[in-house]
Amino acid sequence: MAEVYNKNATSVLDIYKPAKVLQLSVTSATGEKYWPHNDGEGDPWWTSSASPKFYQYKLVMTVTEYSHGSHKTREHKKYNGLDITVGDWIAGSQDGRCMQIISISAKSATSVTCIVEDVLRYNTFRSSTGSPIFSVPGTALLFTLNEKGKPIIDPLPASVVSTDFYPNVTSRFEYFNPAENYRLEKTAHGFARGDVIVVTQSGTYQKANASTMSRTIGVVSVVGPGPNQFAVMPQNRIIDFNPALPGTAGSYIYADTDGDLTTTDTGKVIFLKIKDSLPSNVTSTDATITATAGDIIEINNVNVTLTGGNASTVISDINNATTTLVTASSLPEPTTIQSNTGTYNYGLLGGYIPFSANITTGSGTFLVNVTTSPSGNAQYGAGIANGTDIKNTIDALSIPNFSVSVLGSGELKLSETSGNAVTIVNVQNDSNSNVPFAGASSVSGLSTSTSATTGAFLHLTRADGGPIDIENTTGTPAEDFAIYSAHNGQYPLGLYIEHGVRSGGITIVANISARDGLTAQGGDMAYVTDAGDGEWALYVYTGAAWSEVGNQDSAATDAQTITLDFTAPGSGFGGVETQDLANISPGARIIDIGIDVTTGLSNWTGSNAPTIEVGTASDLDQFLTGDESDLETAGDYTANPNYLYPASQSNDLSLKARIYHRGATAGAFSIRVTYV
């Protein structure tokens, strides 16, 4: 699965550096890959359709140097081909059709060879013919995006662009803004638009649930293209310019006591790491490296003095200079085999299935048995396998250190990265003319025997994904090694959280077991609907354990609850007495009135039974009338007036209780008034 690059200019932002804008002359564009996934809805351009279209192209282009006034760029006061990196964008100067650089195979100050991709197949579906590429040969412009997903084209060389160029470029990024629709990938993710996505502690993307909501990245806004890509609308800013983000994807990153960043919980979370860095790598193109003693090569602003010798000596010199931010190593020269078009039996790469051969590499012997031909069926007819079908068959074997690609003109290219010999032994010839898999007059045009290589390349890696800037200080070591500057990696991605002060959330769960299963951070709260006694309870996570802060019983003894106890015999003229309960302020709301009769009143006199009313001096039964309780029978009686005393009043409201005890000699009850 190809990596998604979320790079923007912020990762190398410097107030002393101008925007990188370069004029290009694209001399050739060769189709590199067809789109491999069928959407199941009639996609007219995928690889096995009647009219497959490439979504990746190999470009060869010359670069016009741009002179500026900054001393902070890789080479003082200029940008050239050596400053072009993976993640940069290229737009045709006439139609503004944009493609992103995903790999670079060769570059110099004046020329670059790279692979570009029609990101999200935007151009493919914009064109009535499904063609994603701008006019070639022709001129183009290279540019970068800012942190808001906007193209930075300053200065715009108006002499080489049409009037349509800038409106088309800006519209492309307005329609699908990469900062507002952040592209991510997960094999066969299965997400749907509207799903809330989190990054788990193990660094995987999943749909959110009650226990993982604190790790939310955003909401899925786009699904695809294909089964592995998706985009989210992030819930907060995502940064890609801090190489010092510790931990791995899924880690919370905190402010340390000394001002650094740490994965240790200090209570001050700043970022949620959502993607690990993609290392930057560059490999020399000369497999027979020798160095000149005394030459000095500058790597990321650090001078490395070479002591001479071969690749192993150069590697030692670079690794001893520990502040270069890179690690040097050697890579064996790969063994490569490419189809010889002159040995095709049918005049083109293809054969009638089934046919097979054994491929032997340094990893063992593997049977390549081509039995299906979906791509060839669309291109040539039923039962004929083409290069893509053969490639897919080999890919399915997962041969270690072995890769295969289909070149734009249809040839197969095999690569054994460890440099071992590769042997192909034909097993079953094709079913039409008995044509073998490989060799002279064959289906594939591949050689049956390729010797091991003997060379070694100088390889530099920067693990944090930052740039590898290379310049000559003394001599010409960069040219001697055939190595160039590169920034084909990406810094780690971090989701910014609440300006460094974490806001805890409240999660509702059914029981204590569900609470203990939550992934919590300090300050998070859990509302447990049944804490084991059939009543609710509220807990806060201290960072180490859950601590109860309240429950249903404690809530029932609210400080804004007034209680008055009455025990017979009472007082007052004629068996009636009035008691003051409390004064409440303007704006207060009376929620309920409760009468808790613990022992019913008895031995009273007269024809009317004992009753109680609650109200105000002007309306003594405003909130509780006499028939809403039974003072003769033990029980709990409640009225819910839900009365709001207007905030516009200037005086407190005096609450009163009028008790008709009728001279009872025994019994007791309590009056309870709750307000907020």
SEDO-607899 format. One record per residue (C-alpha): residue in three letters; x, y, z. Coordinates in steps of 0.05 Angstrom, whole numbers, padded with zeros to 5 digits, always signed. Example, Ala and Ser with C-alpha at 12.3 -4.5 7.8 and 13.67 -1.06 7.14 Angstrom:
ALA+00246-00090+00156 SER+00273-00021+00143 
END
This chain:
MET+00000+00000+00000 ALA+00030+00067-00021 GLU+00042+00118+00034 VAL-00003+00179+00039 TYR+00039+00242+00045 ASN+00008+00297+00088 LYS+00067+00345+00079 ASN+00060+00420+00075 ALA+00108+00479+00075 THR+00101+00487+00151 SER+00148+00428+00161 VAL+00206+00470+00134 LEU+00178+00539+00149 ASP+00229+00593+00161 ILE+00213+00668+00158 TYR+00278+00678+00120 LYS+00260+00628+00066 PRO+00217+00646+00006 ALA+00164+00598-00021 LYS+00192+00544-00066 VAL+00165+00556-00136 LEU+00202+00526-00195 GLN+00189+00528-00270 LEU+00194+00460-00303 SER+00198+00434-00373 VAL+00168+00364-00374 THR+00200+00326-00431 SER+00165+00258-00422 ALA+00109+00226-00382 THR+00107+00150-00381 GLY+00048+00114-00349 GLU+00072+00078-00286 LYS+00010+00045-00254 TYR-00063+00034-00270 TRP-00114+00043-00214 PRO-00120-00028-00185 HIS-00187-00024-00147 ASN-00256-00033-00176 ASP-00308+00008-00138 GLY-00363-00039-00159 GLU-00404+00017-00188 GLY-00380+00018-00260 ASP-00313+00053-00254 PRO-00294+00064-00327 TRP-00220+00076-00316 TRP-00194+00022-00269 THR-00142-00029-00291 SER-00189-00083-00315 SER-00240-00037-00348 ALA-00247-00029-00423 SER-00208+00036-00420 PRO-00158+00033-00362 LYS-00122+00098-00344 PHE-00058+00108-00307 TYR-00061+00145-00241 GLN+00015+00147-00233 TYR+00065+00172-00284 LYS+00140+00175-00289 LEU+00161+00246-00308 VAL+00228+00268-00336 MET+00237+00343-00331 THR+00287+00399-00333 VAL+00287+00452-00279 THR+00297+00527-00286 GLU+00336+00555-00227 TYR+00300+00607-00185 SER+00345+00662-00155 HIS+00322+00694-00091 GLY+00353+00734-00033 SER+00355+00684+00024 HIS+00417+00656+00055 LYS+00377+00602+00092 THR+00360+00555+00035 ARG+00400+00491+00020 GLU+00441+00530-00030 HIS+00447+00604-00016 LYS+00402+00650-00056 LYS+00374+00597-00103 TYR+00326+00539-00112 ASN+00340+00486-00164 GLY+00325+00413-00180 LEU+00362+00389-00118 ASP+00309+00423-00075 ILE+00251+00384-00104 THR+00224+00334-00054 VAL+00171+00280-00046 GLY+00105+00313-00027 ASP+00114+00373-00073 TRP+00060+00388-00125 ILE+00067+00399-00200 ALA+00015+00434-00242 GLY+00012+00440-00318 SER+00023+00513-00337 GLN-00036+00515-00385 ASP-00092+00477-00350 GLY-00069+00478-00277 ARG-00078+00402-00271 CYS-00042+00382-00207 MET-00005+00319-00188 GLN+00037+00302-00127 ILE+00108+00275-00127 ILE+00109+00208-00090 SER+00180+00185-00106 ILE+00243+00211-00139 SER+00292+00165-00174 ALA+00343+00215-00199 LYS+00356+00289-00193 SER+00408+00342-00205 ALA+00408+00418-00204 THR+00377+00419-00273 SER+00338+00354-00282 VAL+00292+00309-00242 THR+00261+00241-00254 CYS+00202+00226-00209 ILE+00136+00189-00201 VAL+00075+00232-00194 GLU+00004+00212-00173 ASP-00065+00237-00188 VAL-00084+00245-00115 LEU-00154+00218-00101 ARG-00159+00209-00177 TYR-00185+00280-00179 ASN-00159+00294-00249 THR-00184+00228-00276 PHE-00256+00243-00261 ARG-00249+00316-00279 SER-00231+00296-00350 SER-00283+00270-00399 THR-00230+00222-00426 GLY-00204+00200-00358 SER-00135+00229-00371 PRO-00103+00255-00307 ILE-00038+00284-00336 PHE-00026+00353-00362 SER+00001+00365-00432 VAL+00069+00333-00444 PRO+00118+00356-00469 GLY+00103+00423-00439 THR+00117+00471-00383 ALA+00095+00462-00311 LEU+00103+00495-00243 LEU+00126+00462-00178 PHE+00098+00489-00112 THR+00080+00469-00040 LEU+00019+00477+00004 ASN+00013+00516+00069 GLU-00016+00488+00134 LYS-00086+00508+00112 GLY-00081+00466+00049 LYS-00073+00526+00003 PRO-00022+00528-00055 ILE+00035+00577-00046 ILE+00054+00604-00114 ASP+00095+00666-00102 PRO+00123+00691-00147 LEU+00077+00667-00202 PRO+00116+00668-00268 ALA+00059+00697-00310 SER+00099+00692-00374 VAL+00093+00615-00374 VAL+00023+00604-00348 SER-00045+00614-00379 THR-00102+00655-00350 ASP-00135+00589-00330 PHE-00076+00565-00289 TYR-00086+00599-00222 PRO-00163+00593-00219 ASN-00158+00519-00235 VAL-00103+00505-00184 THR-00138+00543-00128 SER-00205+00511-00144 ARG-00175+00442-00140 PHE-00152+00454-00068 GLU-00216+00491-00049 TYR-00258+00432-00073 PHE-00217+00382-00033 ASN-00176+00419+00019 PRO-00124+00370+00047 ALA-00121+00407+00114 GLU-00196+00402+00124 ASN-00201+00332+00096 TYR-00139+00298+00123 ARG-00119+00236+00084 LEU-00100+00173+00123 GLU-00095+00099+00105 LYS-00112+00032+00136 THR-00115-00034+00098 ALA-00188-00052+00084 HIS-00211-00001+00136 GLY-00286-00010+00125 PHE-00303+00060+00149 ALA-00364+00099+00124 ARG-00375+00173+00116 GLY-00395+00202+00183 ASP-00358+00151+00226 VAL-00320+00181+00285 ILE-00248+00156+00282 VAL-00199+00147+00339 VAL-00127+00126+00342 THR-00118+00070+00393 GLN-00060+00061+00441 SER-00032+00010+00393 GLY-00032+00062+00337 THR-00089+00035+00294 TYR-00148+00074+00268 GLN-00216+00050+00291 LYS-00288+00073+00298 ALA-00298+00107+00364 ASN-00336+00076+00422 ALA-00352+00098+00493 SER-00285+00076+00520 THR-00241+00107+00465 MET-00275+00174+00451 SER-00219+00212+00486 ARG-00174+00191+00428 THR-00218+00220+00373 ILE-00183+00247+00311 GLY-00244+00270+00272 VAL-00302+00248+00229 VAL-00295+00211+00163 SER-00311+00259+00106 VAL-00287+00219+00047 VAL-00282+00144+00036 GLY-00231+00121-00016 PRO-00208+00120-00068 GLY-00200+00045-00061 PRO-00209+00003+00002 ASN-00150+00032+00041 GLN-00154+00107+00038 PHE-00200+00153+00076 ALA-00201+00226+00099 VAL-00224+00257+00164 MET-00247+00326+00183 PRO-00200+00335+00243 GLN-00230+00359+00308 ASN-00169+00403+00321 ARG-00105+00426+00287 ILE-00057+00372+00263 ILE+00017+00390+00263 ASP+00071+00359+00220 PHE+00131+00403+00235 ASN+00156+00377+00302 PRO+00206+00320+00294 ALA+00213+00314+00370 LEU+00144+00284+00383 PRO+00162+00224+00428 GLY+00126+00158+00433 THR+00089+00121+00378 ALA+00023+00131+00343 GLY-00032+00128+00395 SER+00011+00160+00451 TYR-00011+00220+00490 ILE+00045+00271+00493 TYR+00052+00315+00554 ALA+00090+00377+00576 ASP+00149+00354+00618 THR+00172+00390+00680 ASP+00234+00416+00644 GLY+00196+00443+00584 ASP+00208+00384+00538 LEU+00156+00335+00513 THR+00145+00267+00545 THR+00098+00207+00543 THR+00097+00206+00620 ASP+00030+00231+00646 THR+00044+00299+00678 GLY-00029+00319+00674 LYS-00014+00370+00619 VAL-00028+00334+00554 ILE-00011+00374+00491 PHE-00015+00325+00432 LEU-00044+00259+00412 LYS+00005+00226+00365 ILE-00035+00201+00305 LYS+00019+00178+00257 ASP+00092+00158+00264 SER+00146+00191+00222 LEU+00162+00166+00153 PRO+00239+00164+00149 SER+00274+00204+00095 ASN+00322+00161+00054 VAL+00371+00174-00002 THR+00415+00124-00038 SER+00475+00138-00083 THR+00468+00118-00155 ASP+00540+00094-00160 ALA+00552+00024-00133 THR+00629+00032-00136 ILE+00641+00089-00087 THR+00710+00114-00070 ALA+00726+00176-00029 THR+00782+00226-00032 ALA+00818+00237+00035 GLY+00809+00309+00058 ASP+00745+00322+00021 ILE+00689+00351+00064 ILE+00615+00339+00052 GLU+00563+00379+00090 ILE+00502+00339+00115 ASN+00447+00379+00149 ASN+00495+00437+00163 VAL+00548+00391+00193 ASN+00616+00384+00159 VAL+00640+00312+00152 THR+00714+00304+00135 LEU+00727+00242+00094 THR+00787+00199+00108 GLY+00786+00165+00040 GLY+00775+00093+00020 ASN+00713+00056-00002 ALA+00640+00057+00019 SER+00653+00026+00088 THR+00702+00082+00106 VAL+00654+00135+00083 ILE+00599+00103+00125 SER+00644+00104+00186 ASP+00663+00178+00174 ILE+00590+00199+00170 ASN+00566+00159+00229 ASN+00622+00186+00273 ALA+00595+00256+00260 THR+00536+00245+00306 THR+00499+00311+00297 THR+00483+00301+00223 LEU+00415+00271+00242 VAL+00427+00215+00192 THR+00451+00143+00195 ALA+00495+00117+00139 SER+00496+00046+00115 SER+00509+00006+00052 LEU+00457-00027+00007 PRO+00474-00082-00042 GLU+00464-00067-00115 PRO+00397-00099-00133 THR+00393-00153-00185 THR+00345-00128-00239 ILE+00313-00165-00297 GLN+00272-00130-00350 SER+00231-00158-00407 ASN+00266-00159-00474 THR+00213-00138-00523 GLY+00252-00172-00579 THR+00240-00241-00548 TYR+00164-00237-00542 ASN+00134-00297-00578 TYR+00070-00260-00595 GLY+00103-00193-00608 LEU+00077-00167-00541 LEU+00080-00188-00469 GLY+00025-00239-00458 GLY+00005-00312-00462 TYR-00054-00360-00458 ILE-00068-00385-00388 PRO-00048-00428-00354 PHE+00028-00423-00355 SER+00080-00425-00300 ALA+00154-00423-00279 ASN+00197-00429-00217 ILE+00234-00367-00195 THR+00294-00379-00151 THR+00324-00320-00111 GLY+00365-00314-00048 SER+00301-00329-00010 GLY+00285-00396-00042 THR+00245-00424-00101 PHE+00174-00401-00115 LEU+00124-00427-00166 VAL+00093-00372-00208 ASN+00029-00404-00234 VAL-00011-00355-00277 THR-00082-00382-00279 THR-00125-00318-00281 SER-00124-00260-00329 PRO-00173-00203-00311 SER-00127-00148-00337 GLY-00109-00186-00400 ASN-00181-00204-00413 ALA-00198-00130-00417 GLN-00137-00113-00459 TYR-00132-00172-00508 GLY-00190-00220-00498 ALA-00212-00278-00455 GLY-00159-00325-00429 ILE-00098-00281-00445 ALA-00055-00257-00387 ASN-00016-00193-00393 GLY+00040-00162-00352 THR-00007-00139-00297 ASP-00035-00209-00288 ILE+00036-00238-00283 LYS+00055-00183-00234 ASN-00006-00196-00190 THR+00010-00271-00189 ILE+00082-00258-00167 ASP+00060-00206-00115 ALA+00013-00257-00084 LEU+00074-00301-00068 SER+00104-00248-00023 ILE+00175-00267-00042 PRO+00223-00234+00009 ASN+00267-00178-00019 PHE+00233-00185-00087 SER+00189-00137-00125 VAL+00158-00132-00193 SER+00130-00074-00232 VAL+00098-00063-00300 LEU+00131-00008-00339 GLY+00091+00042-00379 SER+00103+00007-00444 GLY+00081-00060-00414 GLU+00149-00093-00397 LEU+00160-00129-00332 LYS+00216-00107-00286 LEU+00238-00154-00230 SER+00283-00132-00174 GLU+00319-00174-00121 THR+00341-00122-00070 SER+00395-00164-00037 GLY+00434-00171-00103 ASN+00428-00247-00107 ALA+00426-00286-00172 VAL+00357-00298-00201 THR+00340-00360-00241 ILE+00274-00374-00278 VAL+00259-00446-00297 ASN+00199-00457-00342 VAL+00148-00508-00315 GLN+00085-00504-00357 ASN+00082-00472-00426 ASP+00021-00430-00446 SER-00041-00467-00472 ASN-00041-00438-00543 SER+00025-00447-00578 ASN+00064-00482-00523 VAL+00102-00417-00508 PRO+00147-00418-00446 PHE+00142-00367-00389 ALA+00213-00339-00398 GLY+00273-00341-00444 ALA+00277-00336-00520 SER+00210-00332-00556 SER+00172-00330-00490 VAL+00110-00300-00458 SER+00147-00251-00413 GLY+00213-00236-00450 LEU+00250-00246-00383 SER+00319-00277-00381 THR+00323-00346-00349 SER+00389-00331-00313 THR+00415-00266-00283 SER+00480-00264-00243 ALA+00488-00235-00174 THR+00513-00163-00168 THR+00577-00143-00132 GLY+00569-00068-00119 ALA+00544-00030-00058 PHE+00509+00037-00052 LEU+00516+00090+00002 HIS+00450+00097+00038 LEU+00430+00153+00085 THR+00369+00151+00131 ARG+00338+00205+00174 ALA+00290+00170+00222 ASP+00249+00231+00242 GLY+00228+00244+00170 GLY+00264+00310+00163 PRO+00305+00334+00104 ILE+00373+00306+00085 ASP+00410+00367+00058 ILE+00476+00352+00023 GLU+00528+00402-00002 ASN+00601+00401-00021 THR+00648+00440+00025 THR+00715+00415-00001 GLY+00722+00376-00065 THR+00662+00343-00100 PRO+00643+00285-00055 ALA+00568+00292-00071 GLU+00583+00281-00145 ASP+00634+00227-00130 PHE+00582+00188-00090 ALA+00526+00206-00139 ILE+00482+00225-00080 TYR+00435+00284-00073 SER+00393+00321-00022 ALA+00325+00290-00006 HIS+00264+00301+00037 ASN+00221+00241+00019 GLY+00199+00226+00090 GLN+00150+00261+00136 TYR+00153+00285+00207 PRO+00105+00251+00256 LEU+00034+00277+00260 GLY+00005+00303+00325 LEU-00066+00326+00340 TYR-00064+00389+00383 ILE-00105+00383+00446 GLU-00138+00441+00483 HIS-00079+00489+00486 GLY-00040+00443+00531 VAL-00092+00439+00587 ARG-00133+00377+00583 SER-00209+00380+00589 GLY-00237+00317+00621 GLY-00301+00285+00594 ILE-00359+00248+00627 THR-00374+00178+00602 ILE-00438+00142+00620 VAL-00430+00067+00635 ALA-00475+00014+00663 ASN-00434-00013+00721 ILE-00367-00013+00757 SER-00339-00066+00711 ALA-00352-00022+00650 ARG-00321+00037+00686 ASP-00257-00002+00700 GLY-00253-00021+00626 LEU-00248+00052+00604 THR-00183+00081+00577 ALA-00181+00143+00621 GLN-00136+00203+00633 GLY-00131+00246+00694 GLY-00194+00289+00701 ASP-00241+00242+00663 MET-00307+00228+00697 ALA-00352+00167+00695 TYR-00426+00167+00711 VAL-00444+00095+00733 THR-00518+00082+00728 ASP-00514+00024+00777 ALA-00455+00026+00825 GLY-00475-00042+00855 ASP-00532-00020+00900 GLY-00582-00002+00846 GLU-00564+00072+00852 TRP-00521+00118+00809 ALA-00452+00145+00828 LEU-00403+00194+00797 TYR-00327+00182+00795 VAL-00266+00222+00774 TYR-00201+00190+00749 THR-00141+00216+00788 GLY-00091+00189+00738 ALA-00081+00126+00779 ALA-00150+00105+00804 TRP-00224+00122+00804 SER-00248+00165+00862 GLU-00321+00173+00880 VAL-00344+00246+00882 GLY-00419+00235+00892 ASN-00476+00186+00891 GLN-00551+00183+00893 ASP-00554+00185+00969 SER-00507+00244+00976 ALA-00547+00283+00924 ALA-00609+00273+00966 THR-00577+00314+01022 ASP-00566+00375+00979 ALA-00546+00439+01017 GLN-00607+00472+00985 THR-00655+00425+01018 ILE-00694+00453+01079 THR-00720+00405+01131 LEU-00768+00419+01189 ASP-00787+00364+01239 PHE-00854+00361+01275 THR-00870+00317+01335 ALA-00939+00316+01369 PRO-00965+00346+01411 GLY-00961+00412+01375 SER-00979+00484+01393 GLY-01023+00539+01365 PHE-01094+00561+01375 GLY-01148+00511+01356 GLY-01100+00455+01337 VAL-01068+00496+01280 GLU-00998+00526+01279 THR-00956+00561+01225 GLN-00881+00551+01220 ASP-00829+00592+01181 LEU-00788+00547+01134 ALA-00738+00591+01098 ASN-00727+00652+01055 ILE-00706+00639+00982 SER-00674+00691+00936 PRO-00702+00718+00870 GLY-00686+00671+00813 ALA-00691+00608+00856 ARG-00734+00550+00833 ILE-00773+00505+00882 ILE-00766+00434+00856 ASP-00805+00391+00905 ILE-00840+00389+00973 GLY-00834+00325+01012 ILE-00873+00301+01074 ASP-00841+00241+01108 VAL-00890+00213+01159 THR-00851+00167+01205 THR-00909+00156+01255 GLY-00980+00174+01237 LEU-01015+00228+01280 SER-01065+00199+01329 ASN-01113+00219+01385 TRP-01133+00282+01348 THR-01202+00316+01359 GLY-01256+00344+01314 SER-01288+00321+01249 ASN-01230+00339+01202 ALA-01167+00297+01198 PRO-01097+00327+01207 THR-01067+00360+01144 ILE-01009+00404+01124 GLU-01001+00461+01073 VAL-00937+00494+01046 GLY-00936+00562+01013 THR-00926+00636+01027 ALA-00959+00685+01074 SER-01005+00707+01019 ASP-01021+00636+00993 LEU-01007+00584+01047 ASP-01023+00523+01002 GLN-00989+00549+00939 PHE-00938+00492+00936 LEU-00971+00436+00976 THR-01045+00428+00990 GLY-01077+00391+01047 ASP-01100+00332+01005 GLU-01030+00316+00978 SER-01009+00279+01041 ASP-01039+00235+01095 LEU-01011+00252+01164 GLU-01047+00193+01196 THR-01009+00141+01155 ALA-00934+00130+01154 GLY-00904+00143+01085 ASP-00868+00192+01040 TYR-00912+00242+01003 THR-00885+00289+00949 ALA-00909+00349+00909 ASN-00870+00378+00850 PRO-00889+00452+00841 ASN-00827+00469+00798 TYR-00840+00542+00816 LEU-00791+00596+00794 TYR-00789+00658+00838 PRO-00778+00714+00787 ALA-00708+00743+00786 SER-00739+00812+00777 GLN-00763+00811+00850 SER-00725+00854+00899 ASN-00742+00816+00964 ASP-00733+00744+00986 LEU-00793+00698+00986 SER-00813+00673+01055 LEU-00836+00600+01055 LYS-00885+00577+01109 ALA-00918+00512+01132 ARG-00988+00512+01162 ILE-00999+00449+01204 TYR-01069+00426+01223 HIS-01050+00376+01277 ARG-01120+00379+01308 GLY-01091+00369+01378 ALA-01060+00301+01363 THR-01021+00274+01423 ALA-00975+00225+01384 GLY-00941+00220+01317 ALA-00883+00253+01278 PHE-00866+00276+01208 SER-00814+00318+01171 ILE-00824+00373+01119 ARG-00772+00376+01063 VAL-00766+00433+01013 THR-00716+00427+00955 TYR-00697+00487+00912 VAL-00641+00508+00866 
END
